[in-house]
Amino acid sequence: MKVVSVEDGFEGAFWDLVNQDPLDYYFFIFDWKRRREQTKVWLAMENGKVAGSMLLYSPQGKGRDNVVQLRGSREAAELLLDSIDFERVELQAPLDCEDILLKKLRPWFRHVLVLMRLKKGEENLQIKHKPEKLGVETVAEAVDIMRRADPEIWGELDAQWQKLAWEDTYMLGIRRDNRLVSFGNTRFVDIGSNIGAVATDQAYRNMGFATSIVSALVEEILRKSPPALIHVLSDNAPAVRAYTKVGFKPYKQYLIIRANWVRG
């Protein structure tokens, strides 16, 4: 087995791989197409076939974690990981690779991430509170809600960096007493649009705000680029219930960790 770069004449093999299950490789496709200058893709090849793949995305912005997406066999995963020289990463990988990762990484964040999918015709939209379309001028308010809603996931978000990152997103929010209290966003992508963030101020939870925002986002996604996708932590029961209520169904599971690399 050997590791090769997609850029060294293996892009055809890459597209043959990801087109077998585009939703499983959603971020491979998204980053390779739209953030090429910040993205590298490596393949583990065995007897002329792809045994595993790894995407490395290095976001611009101070303090941002390098993102690693890993797919394939355990043997391929171990070989691919040996080519990384990052000090700190956010990594998504198959669940059965956890023991391999823990040999190389010292995590401070570890969860099971569920990719949920909603096909056109399966939606159960519930818009009790009609959201408004937001512009990038509201990003600081949205980031503040996200940080407070889940400090473990979003506590290090930088509003200025997110403003740049969300320039091409479709954002919806709900206001009460002249302030933003619930927020969600998506990007419209041909293979399917992923709802990237949903957050509600703690004082306004259990009122149907998040369900309304998710429903409105799904409604718009299904007009433009079905299916709708969302990634959620498996132990976030309220979020899983809300998304299931709208029509989302589990599709794939991954291990997601944030960690420092163990050297030596």
N, C-alpha and C positions, 0 to 999 in steps of 0.2 A: 504494500500500500504506500502511495506517495501523495504529498500535498502539492497542489498546483494553484496558481492564481487564475481566476476567470479571465483576466486581462491577457493572459499568455496563450490565447487561442482556444479557450475552453468556454466561451460564452454560449455556444450552441448547446453544450452539455448542461450548462446552468439552466437555460430556458427549458430544455427537455425535462429537467428535474422539477422545477417549480411549477410548470404547467400541469404536472400530474395531480397536484393538490394546491392550487393557488392560495387558498385561505390559510393553510398551514404555513405557507411561505409568504404571508402577507407583507411582513416588514422587509423581507429580502427584496421583494419586487418594488415596494414603495421606495426604500432607500436607494436601491440601485438605479431606479429610473429618475428620481427627483433630487437626490443628494449625492450624485456620483462622485463629486470632488472630495467628499468626506467619507466615502464608503469603499471598503475592500471586501471582496468575496473570495473565499478559498474553498476548494473541493478536495476531498480525500478520494483518490482514484484507486481502484483495485481491478486488475484485469480488464481495463478499459471501461469500467462502469463506476458511477458515482456511489460511494459507500457512505458519504457524509458531507455536510456543507457547513460553512461558518461565515457569518457576516460580521464585520467590524465597522461600527459607525462611530466616528469621533466628532461629537457636536462642538460647534463653536460657542464659546462662552465660558467664563471663569467658573471653575468648580463643578463643571458638568461631568458626569460619569461617562466613560467610554461604554458603548453598548455592544454586547456580543449576543448574536443569535446563533444557536447551535442545533443542528438536526442530523439524524443518521444513527448508525450503529455505535455501540459503546467503544469498539476498537477505533473507529474513525474519530469519535469525539476526543479520545485521549490523544491521538496523534495531532489533531487540529489544535487542541489547546496548547500543545508544546510550542506552537509558533507565535503565541501571544506574548508581548512584552509590556502590556499595560500594568500600571500599579494598582488601579482601582477600576472596577467594572460593575455594570449592571448586566446580568446574564440570564438569558432564557434558554432552557435546554430540556430534552426529554427527561421524564421523571426517573427513568432507570439509570441515569448517569450521575445521580447525586453522589455516590461514593467516589467516583472519579473526580468530580469537581472539588470535593472536600480534601482531596490530597494536594490540591494546587491552590485553593482559595481559603481565606478566612472570612466567612460571611458575618455580617451584623444584621442582615435582613434576609429572611427565607420564607417563602410562601409558595403555595400552589396557585398558578394562574390559569383561569378557565377562559378559553375563547368561546363566546356564544354567538350564534348565528340566527338571523331572522330572514326567512324567505318571503318574497312578495306573495300576498294572499294568506299569510299566517299571522299578520299583525292584529293586535287587539288594542288599538290606540285609545288612550284615556287622557284627554286634555281637559282637566278640571280647571286649571289656571292657564290662561293663554300667555305664552311667553312672548317677549319682544326680541327682535333681531338686535344684536350688539355689534359695536365697532371696536377697533383695536384700542380706542381711548378708554375702554372699560376694563382692559386687561389687569391693571393694578387691583381693581376691586375683586375681579375673579380670582386672582392669585391669592389675595388675602383670605377669601372664603376657603379656597383649597388648602392653604396652610393650616388654618384652624380646624377644618373638617377632618383632616388626617395628617398630623405632623409626621408620622413615620414614613409615609409615602411622599408627601409634598412639602415637607417642612423646609427643604433647602431651595425651593423654587425662587428664581430671581425674576421679578416683574419685567425688568428691562429686556432680559433675554427672551422671556416668553412673548413679549410684544413682537419681537422679530420672528420667533418661531410660529406664531399664530397669525401672521399676516394673511395667509391664504386659507384660513379656517372659516367655517360658518358657525357663528356663536349665537346662542339664545340664552336669555335670562329672564328672571322674574324679580320685580322690585316691590318692596313694601316700605312705606314711610320714606320714600325717596332714596332708598338704598338697595343695592343689589343683594338678594338673599339666596338665590339659587341660580346655577349656571351649568351649561353644557356646550360641547363643541364637537365638530366633525370636519373631516376633509372629504370632498367628493372625489372618489377614485373609481376608475372603470371596473376593476375586479370586485369591488364592494367597498363601502365606506365604513370606516371604523369610528365609533363614538369615542373620542379620545379622553374626555374628562367630564365627570358629572359630580357636582358638589353643592351642598346646601348648608346654610348657616344652621348651627345646632338648635337655635331657638325656633327655627321654622321647619323642623323635621316632622315627619308623620302627618303632613298636611296635604300630601299629593303633589308637591312641587317637583320633586325629581322625576316622578312618573310622568307628569305633564311635559317636562322638558325632553325626556327620552322619547316620549310618544311623538312630540312635534319634530324632533330630529329624525326619527324613523320615517315619519310621513314625508319629509323632504328628501331623505335618502332614497326611498322607494320610487320617488318621481324621477330620480336622476341616475342612480348607479346601484341597483340592488345586487346582492343582498346587503342588509345592515349587519354590522359586526360590533361586538363590544368585548373588551377584556376585563375580567373582574377577579379579585382574589376569592378563592373558594370559601374562605372563612368569613367573608363579608356577607352574612346571611341577609340583612335588610336589602342590600343592593341586588343580590341574586334573586330575591323574591320580587323586587320591583321590575327587574328586567324580564323575568319569567312571565310576570303578569302581562307585560306588553307583547309577549310572543317569542322572546328569545329562547333558544334551546342550546344546551352544551354541545360543543363540537370537538374541541381538543383541550388537553391539559398539558401544562408545562411547569417545570420548576423555575421560579424566578428568584434570583439572589442578588444582593449587592455585597460586594466583598473586596478585600485587599488580596493581592497576589502573594502567595507564600514563596519566597525565594530561598534556594539552598537546601 
